[in-house]
Amino acid sequence: MTRRFSGDPGGAPNRTSNRAADLAGRGFAAVFRGLKAVRPGRPIHPRGISLVGELTLTGAAGRAAAGLPAASGIAWLDDAGTHQVRGRFSRSVGLPEALPDILGLALRTSAASRGSGGSAASGAGGAADVDGFGDSDRFGDVDGFGDSDRFGDSADVGDVLFASTGWGVPGRFLLVPKLDVGTARFTTLMPYRGSNGPVLLGLRTLSLPGRATGRADTGGNFSESLATGDWTLALSYATPAGRWVQAGVLHLRATGAGPTNAGPADTGPADTGPADADDGAAARGGSASGDTAIRFDPLKHPLPGAGTYAWTRRLRERSYRAARRPAARMIGAPDPAGFTAADPNATARRRASADERNSMSTVTQVFNSPASAVWKVIADGWLYSGWVVGASRIRDVDARWPEVGALLHHSVGAWPLLINDSTKVTAMEPERRLELIARGWPMGEAKVVITLEDLGGQCRVTIAEDAVRGPGLAVPKALRDPVITVRNRETLDRLELMAAGGAGA
């Protein structure tokens, strides 16, 4: 008797499932288009930790020798060897890190292995080199791998997307928000098409770095611990209703530059490259990124010997296209190059910025302190929670603050509902002007321009602000302007008191 799965080509079950998947795919795409309206860049998985590592597969022969089921029906799983891996860990919705979220882990593996005799990652305590692997030369080039083409957008790679789910049946097909990485289980949710039928892949944590608490954050203890030791997971496979069979061991470690802000096919975890402008834990020496851009896409980069079912493609493809659609350029978005006093175009840009401020909520106040005293407060990032209304604490400040590109890592809200995010300097003229993009996702982003006009022993200080991305833009300007104005008047009062008191470096 021939076993038939609903996603298998041919037969009425396949046609029915394809129609249902097509309808569901259209629904998911509509959801993603809605999310793009409030989060234009990355609708889900907004921030994450870029990872490198190695996956050692025991192969069919190794499993048979251990008394386990031998052939999975997927060639990649059934061949023993060690594969280099790139990856990204992220929180899908981007909720405050004090709350559980659906966890995502995207992996890109080289199709070719180094053979069963190759060395694997050493584990949390073994390697002494920078990236935690025995052969540092293989991880010393620009993208972190000896052969960058193999880990770029080429045909010689395979992508796998995992999300936190249950482990049994039917839990392995249901997304489960988690706060603890150590107890989380990850599956591919949708099966691959193997030669013996449908196959699910799953991951579970075997060990965490010694410093890790297991809390699933992208900018705190977990991300920092991954820069010092390996996250070790067991890779397993199962039929949709079968038991899990361990097929290999995966070692992952942060690449050491800062979180990233993309998603697989822009719908899940991905690695976009250096220093995430959206979070920037790099300043803390924590987690990850700094490599060539990767868009994880399991449809474009399937695992060798692992096919896909038509219904799974129909579920995914429209969502991927919706998430990849370029975001519209936001009015008032900062010039990424910024400007300084030495910029020959600074005058023209200042004139344009002055025109722009006419459309922003603007408050002005004359301080009984010189501009130099006010600038000392502004230039000390650790003081921001003392005068910026809404900033409850400062978690870290880039050493080069307030230079263009520097990040200030802050928290917004009141305990226990704190949102960890960042503010970035986009333009600066010492003692005259500071332009910022302040983030507080999922609420959104705001552009803030602080201008100082020296009046001798006094200083005229102006703050202009408005929303530039996210849900804040959905609030009519006639409603959001008064709220911003009241808040920034209090901000100026606090700033004046601190300047008069001699605060600042």
N, C-alpha and C positions, 0 to 999 in steps of 0.2 A: 504493500500500500504506500503510495507516494504522499509524503507529508507536504501540506501546502500552507503557506503563511499568507496573511491577507495582503502583504506587500509584494508577493511574488508575482511576476508577470504572468498574465493569462488568468482566465476564470472570472466569474462574477464578483467574488470577494475583492479582487484587485480593482475592478472598475468602480465598485462602490466606495472603497477606501480612498481611491484617487479623487473622486468627486468630493468626498467629505474633506479630504486634505486640502483640496483646492479652495473650498469655501473657508476653511479655517485659516489657510494661508492668506487669503484676502483680508480676513478679519485682523490677523496679526499685523499685516502691512498697514492697515488703517490705524492701529494702535501706535505703531512706530512713527507714522506721519504726525500723529498728535503729539507724541513725545518730542519729536524734532522741533515742534513749534515752540516748546518751552525750554528745550535743551538742544540747541541747534547743532553743536559740535558732535557730541556723543550721547545718544538718547539713553543708553544704559551702559553699565560698566564704565563710569566716567573716569575713575582713577584705579591704578593698580600697581603691582610690583613686578618688574621684569626679572626673569629668572634664566639661569643657564644650568645645565646638568647633564647627566647621563642616565640612560635606561638600559638595564641589563636584562635580556630575555633568556629564559631557560630553554625555550624551544620545545617542540613536540617530543623529541627524544629525551630531553631532560625531565619533562613531566612524566613520561612513561616510566623512566627509571625510578621516579619517586612514587609511583603507584597512582598517579593522577591521570585523568583523561588526557589523551595525547593530542589529537588533532582538533584545532578550533575551527578549521575551515578558512582561516585567514592567513595567507602566506607570511605576512609580516610578523604575526604572533608565533607562527610555528617554526620559524628559523631562529636558531640560537645566535646570540651576538650582543654587542654593545653599541648603542646608538647615541650620538650627541643630540642634545635636546635644547630648544629654546622654549620659554614659556612666559605666562603672565597670570598672576593671581589677582583677583579683583572682587569687589562687592557689586552685585548686579544693579540694584536700584540706586545705590549711593546714599542710603540712609545714614543718619548720624551713627558713628561707630560704637556708641553705647547700646545700640539696638541690633537685634539679629537681622541678617540680610541673606539673600540667596547668594552663595559663594560661587565664583567661577574660576576655573583653571583651564587655560588654553595651552596646548602643547604643539610644537612643531618639531618633528623628528626627521633626521636624515634617513633617506630610504636605504642607503647602504650602511651596513654595520661593519665594525672592526673585527668581527669574528669572536667566537666564544673565548678566545684567549686574551682579548683586550682588557685593559684595566678599567675598572669602573670608578665612579667618584668615591672618594675615600671615606665619606661619612663625616659626622660633626667634629670628630676630634682628630682626623688623620692627616689631612693635607696641610702643608705649611705655606703653600704658595698663595698668591693674592686671590685667585678665583676658586680655590678649594679643590683643584684637580691636580692629579699627579704630573701631568704634562702641561706646564704653564705655557709652553710655546704655542700650543694649539688654541689658546684662548688669549693671545696677546695682540691680535690685529684689531682693526677698527671696529668690526662688528662683534668681536668676542669669539670668533671661530677661525680655524685655520683656513677654511675654504668658504669665503663669504657667499659665493654663488649658491652653494648648497643650501644655505639658510636664508636666501633671499626669496623673491617671488619666482621660483623655478619649478620645474616639473619633478625634480629629484628630492622632494620633501613631502611629508604627510602631516596634515593638521588634524588634531582631535580636540573637541570642546567638551569639557566636563562641567557639571553644575551640581550643587549640593542637593541630594535627594535622599529618599529612604534606601534601604539595602535589600529588603525582602520584596515580596510580591503582595500588593501592587505598588508599594512604596518606591521601588526603583524607577517608576515612571512618573513620580510626583515631585515637584520642586519643594524643598524644605529650607526655610530660613534658618541660619545657624549663626551663633556667636563664637563658638569654640571650634577652631580648626581641627584639634586633636580628635574630637568625637564626630566630625563631619564625614559623611560618605559622599563620594562623587560618582556619577554615572554619565554616560552619553545620552541618556533618556531615550533616544531613538536608536534602533539597531542598525548595525552594518549588515550587508548581505554577503555572507560567506558561502563557500562551496557546499557546506553542510546545512545551510539555513541561516536564520537571523542570529546575530551575535551582539550582545551588549558588552561595553567595556566599563570597568569601575576602578576607583582608586580609594584606598583608605590609608590613613596615616599610621606608620610604624613607629616613627620617632621624630621629635622636633629638636632644634638646636637647644643647647643647655640653658640659654637665657630666655627662651620663649615661654610665655604663659599660655599660649594657645589661642589667645584672643584674636579673632579674625579682623585685624585692622590693616589699613594700607599706609598708615603714617605713624604708627606707634611701635609698641614693643615687638609685635610679630614681624613687621617689616625690618626693624633694626636687627633682630636676632638672625634673620636670614642672611645678613651680611657677614655673620661670624660663624655660621655652621650650616649643616645640611638639613633640609626637610626631606625625610625619607618616607616614601609611600610604596605600598604594594599595588601592582597593576594586576587586575584579574579580568576574566571574561566569563560570560554566562549566556545561555539561551534565555529568551524572555521570561520563562518560568522556571529555569533551572538553577542549580546551585553554582556559586562562584568558584572558579578555579584560578589559583594564582599563577600568573604567567611570567612575572618579572618583578624587578625592584627598581624604583625611580629615585634618584637623588637630585634635589634642586637647591640652588643657592642664588641669592640676589646678586645682580651684576655690579652693584655698587655705585650708581650715579643718581638715582632719584625716580619716583614713581612716574608712570606713563598714563596717557589719557585716551587710548583708543580702544577698539573692541574688535573681536573676530568678525570679519566682514562688517565691521562697525556695529555688530550686534552683541558682542561679547568681549572677552578679554583679548588684548593685543598689545604689541610692543611698537610704539611709535618713534622711539629714539630718545635723544638726550633730554635730560631735565624737564620734567613735566611742569609746564607753566601753570598748571591747575593746582598743584599741591606743593611740590618741591621739597620732599623730605630729604633731598640730597644734602641740604645744609647740615643735617644731623648725622651725616655719614651713614645713613641707614640703607635704604633700599633703592633700588634698582633701575636702571635703564641704560641709556647712553649707547645704543647700538643702532644698526640699520633698521629702517622702518619695516615692520611686518604687519600684514593684515591676515590674521588667521581665518582661513576659509576651508572647511572640510569638503565642500562641494568642488572647489577648484583644485585642492590638494588632498585627494583621498589617500588613505593608507594602502600600500601595495597589497593586492589580493583582496581588498575589502571593497565590495561594491556598495551602492546605495539603492534604496528602493524609491520608486517613482513618487510614492506618497510622502516620503521624508523630504524629497527635493521640493515638492509642491508646497509643503509647509514652510520651508525656509526661504526659497528664492525671492519671493516678493518682499519679505521683511528685510532681507539683505539689501535689495535695491533701494527700498525706502530709507534705510538707515545710512546708506552710502551717498545719498543725494547731497550735493554740496549745500552747506548752509548759506543763507543769504547774508551778504555783508551788512553788519549792524550799523545803523546810523550812530555816530559818535564813538565808534570803536577806535581804540588807540592806534596811533602809528607805531607798528612794531619796532621801528628803528629808534623811536624816541628822539630827544634832542638835548643838547647841552648848550651852555653859553658859548662854546667855541664853534658850534654848528653854524656855517655861513647862512643857512636857511632859517635860523632860529627866529629872526624877526618876522618873516612871512608866516611861519607856523604860529607864532604867538598871536598875530593878527587874526589868523583863521580860528585859533582857539578862543579868542575873545568873542568872535561872532558866534561860535558854538555855545559859549556860556549863556548867551541870551536865551537859549532854549532849555537851559538847565536850571534847576532850583538853586538859587544863589543867595547867600547871606554874607554880610560884611560887618566888621566891627573894628574900631580903633583901639589898640592896646596901648597902655602906658608903659610899654617896654620897647626897646629897639628891635629891629628885625633880627639882629644877630642872636638876641636872647630867645626869641621865638623859634628861630631855626634850630637852636641847640636842643629844644624839646622835640621838635619834629624829626631831627636827625638821629634821635635815640629811639630805635624801634622798640626797645623793652618798655618804654613809657606809654605806648599807644593805648593800652587798656585803661590808663589813667585819665585820658582826655577824649578818646573816641567813644562816643555813646554806642553801645551795642557790643563792643569788644570786651568779653568777660575775662580773658586771660591771654597772655602771649606765650606760645609754646617754644618758639625758636625764631631767631633773626639772622639772616645772612650777614656774614662778616662785612660785606661791602655795602650794606644799607647806608644811605638811600640812593645808591647809584642805579642807573637804568638796568633793569633786568633783575634786581635784587628782590628777594621774597621775604615776607614777614608771615610767620605761621601763627595764626590766632584761633581762638574759639569764640563762637557766637552763641548766645542764649544763656540759660540758667541751668545749673546742675539739677537733675541728671540728664536733661535734654540739651546737651551741648553739641554743636556742629563744629567740627574741626575743618578749617579751610585756610586760605592764604590771601594775601594782598601783594600785588606786584607793582613795582615802579616801572612806568612806561615812559616817563620824561622827567627831567630834573635840571634846574638851574640853582646852584647853591644860594641860599638866603633870599631867593626870589620866587621860586615856583617848584611845586611837586605835583606830578600827575600819577594817579594810581588806578589800578583795576582791583576793586575789593570784591572778594567772592564769599558767598555764604550759601552754597548749594545744599538742598534743592531749591532754596529761595531765588537764587540767581546771582547776577553780577551787576556791579555799579561802577561807573566811572566817577572819580573824584579828582577835582583840580583845586589845589591850595595855592593861593597867591599871596605874597608878602610885598608890601610897598613901604619902603623905609621913609619915615617922616622925622628923622633926627632922633629925638628921644622917644618917639612913638612909632607905631607901625600899624598900617591898615592891613588887616587879614581878611581874605575872601575865600569862602569855600563854595564851589559849584559842584553839584552832584546830580546824577540821574541814572536810572536803570538802563543797562545796555543789552542784557541777555537774561532769559529766563522768565519765570512767572511774573516778576515785577513789571515787565513790559505790558502784561495783560491788564494791569490796573490803569484806568484812565489817568492821564497826566494831571487833570484838574483835581484828582483825589490824592495822587501820590506826592505832588509838590508840597502841599501844606505839611504833610507828615515829615518829609525830608527837611523842610525849613525849620520846624520846631526842634527836631533832633539836632540839627547842625548849629542852631543858636546855643543850645546847651553845650555842644562840643566846643564852640568858641569860648564860652565862659570858662570852661575847664582849662582850655589851653592857655588863656590869659592868666589865670591864677598860677599855673605851673611855671609859666615864663617869668612872672613877677617874683615867684619864690626861688628862682635860680635853678630850676630843675634842668636836667640835660647834661650831656657829656661836655 
